[in-house]
């Protein structure tokens, strides 16, 4: 039982590290910076009732679209709320949010307005 828990924990750490590496590719921060932000991501995940990795993944998808950090946090939080309510995964919710905003001829950075 203890080995299974350890194996699961190691898998979670490896998955988080890979997601952080994806973020580092499209931002000016490195993986260490994202590990240092773990408490903030944990708090956001807890407030939304989601896994920490889902928060990192949502942010990564919006960073890939060229948004700045304050824009990413705002739109990814709203997207994750939508995902939770609609029962969607992070990628599907991000695609739908992006399409909806563009359908209204809004740029993603206008979403919070």
N, C-alpha and C positions, 0 to 999 in steps of 0.2 A: 504494500500500500504506500509506504514511504517512497519507494523508488518510482512508482507511478506518478506521485505528486511532484517529485523532483524532475522527472522527465517532462511533465506538463509545464512546470515553471520554466525549464530551460527552453522549451519550444516557444513559449510566450515571449521570453526575452529575445530569442532569435528573430521572431516575427516582428517585434517592436523595433529591433535594431535594423532590420531590412527596410521597414517602413520609414524609419528616420533617415536611412541612407538615400531612399528615393526623394525625400524632402530636401536633403542636403544638395542633391544634384541640381535642383531648380531654385535654390535660394543662396544667400550669402553665408548661411550658417553651416556648421559641420555637425556630425552625429553627436559629438560631445555636448554641443549647445542644446540639442534636442533632448538628450538625457537629462541635462540640467533643468529643462522645462517640464520634466515629468510631473512634479507636483501640480503645476497649472493644468496640464492635460488631464491628470487624475481628477482634479476638482471639476473640470468641465464635463468629463465623462460621468462622474457621479451625479451631477445636477441633471443630466439628460437621461440617466439610467442606461448608459451604453458602455461598451468595453472601451478601454483606453485606446486600443489599436484603431477602433473606428474613428475616434477623434483625430488621431494622427493621419489616417487615410483620407478623411474628408478634407483636412487642411492641405494635404499633399495635392489632391485633385484641383483645388482652387489655386494653389501656388503654381501649378503647371499651366494655369490659364493666365498667369502674369499678374495676379493681384498682390497687393502689399499686405503685410501682416495684419494690420488693423482691419482691412477689408476681408481678409481670409477668415479671421476669427468671427466677425459679424455674420458673414454669409454662410460659413460652415455650421455655425451654431443653429441658424434658422433651418438650414438644410437637414441637419441631424434631428431637429424637432419634427420636421416633416417626415423623415425616414421612420422615426419611432412611431408616429401616429399612423402612418400608412403601411407599416410593416415592410419597408423597403431596405435593401442594403445600401451602404454608403455610396457606392458607385452609381447605382440606379437613381438614388435620390439626387445626387449631384448632376447627373445627366438631365433629369427632369427639371430641376431648379434652373439650370443653365438655359434649357430650351424655353421654359416659361418666361424667364426674364427677357431673353432675346425675342420671344414672340411679342412682347410688349415694347420692343425696340429700346430696351434698357440695357445699359452696360452692367456687367456684374458689380462694379464698384458703386453703382447707384442703388443697389438693392436695399441698403439700410435706409436710404432716403424714402 
